Amino acid sequence: MDYLPLPGTPVEEIDTPAIIVDLDIAEANIEAMSTFASQNGVSLRPHMKTGKSPFWALKQIEAGAIGVCAAKVGEAEMLAEGGVNEILITNQIVGQTKIRRLFGVASRANVTVAVDSHENVAELSEAAQAFGRELGVILEVETGMKRAGVEPGEAATTLAKAVDRAPGLRFDGVMGYEGGAVYTENFDLRKRQALESVDNLLRAADDIEASGLEVKIISAGGTGTYDITGKVDRITELQCGSYLFMDAKYLQVFGDHPHPFRPALTVSGTVTSRPAPGRAIADPGQKAISIDQGVPEVISIEGAIVQGLSEEHCVMKTEGPADNLKIGDKISFLPTHSDTTIAQHAYYFCVRDGVLETVVEIAGRGRFT
Ligand SMILES: Cc1ncc(COP(=O)(O)O)c(C=O)c1O
């Protein structure tokens, strides 16, 4: 049976390790990005690789988002099951099994998918005809990150035309992600890198339009570039995700650059051992807090410096106030990377004013197929 404390439980009594979300802060983050988008005349389609649950998707749609992004068919299935009816999969869905599942989602929600190859266009078109359902398709364009994506120029235009000609597919536009820029700490450099990437995307859109096709969607943007990409006139929608909770990595990237987002998600832990002076052990290990972007920060007490995480232990050096930590004390960690931390947990424990309001299932955990 899962551990499910009742609403009204004080946050200090929630057993650890647990993901604690401050609802007031998360809701303010949602509101802030929605306000930014509407003030800048750009639509918002937040990426659910972060929130991984219909709860956050629906909250964001309620606050003005036009729909959400998903990274995988499994995420899209989870979102559609939870009542989200407008989903852009920002990834290539290949192979018969996944494509069959994709059309399963498409029977319940309006789904658009990103392609970057002729092979994928051919198999999606075949399936669209077999299922008798039109599928919206956008091109993922390689804009500088050197990940997936068709090269802008002739290759992109030829692929867009192939989508347009393919029975059962509807060409909707282009997307690109400035992944090479989002974590650049110097704002001027981040801006230059992001605009270079956006230029590549717009160049692809121009060429496709010159060939006679309409490009309805031009989608891009991460949290690190929201106020750069989101101010480019021709970008039609932003696909940022991390701003929902803000993690230590993005706080570090923004530094003193002004932004309205505050950290809403922490992982709570308990001190389980004080084996030697100056050393404390707590119960969130790597299975509770991801360290792909670095170790978490202790934010509830000064002087506890995380030195490393093994599977189930967090080892901290203590000094000053943290020297007084006792076995059984609760502490709060700010993860460096929210997305990969969330993916390891079953529940969000959502609190307001220090009291549990609701427990939300992380329905997207493990949904990476
Ligand atoms: C395709 C795509 N779009 C958007 C994002 C934006 O995410 P974030 O707001 O975390 O930068 C990501 C992040 O990985 C992504 O892969």
The ligand as an ORCA input file, in Angstrom:
! r2SCAN-3c Opt
* xyz 0 1
  C      12.179     19.713    -27.341
  C      12.240     20.516    -26.096
  N      11.483     21.620    -26.006
  C      11.505     22.407    -24.919
  C      12.289     22.098    -23.845
  C      12.256     23.118    -22.743
  O      12.547     22.787    -21.534
  P      13.123     23.743    -20.377
  O      12.076     24.719    -20.075
  O      13.362     22.771    -19.320
  O      14.373     24.384    -20.889
  C      13.100     20.945    -23.885
  C      13.978     20.567    -22.759
  O      14.612     19.558    -22.698
  C      13.077     20.140    -25.037
  O      13.838     19.031    -25.158
*
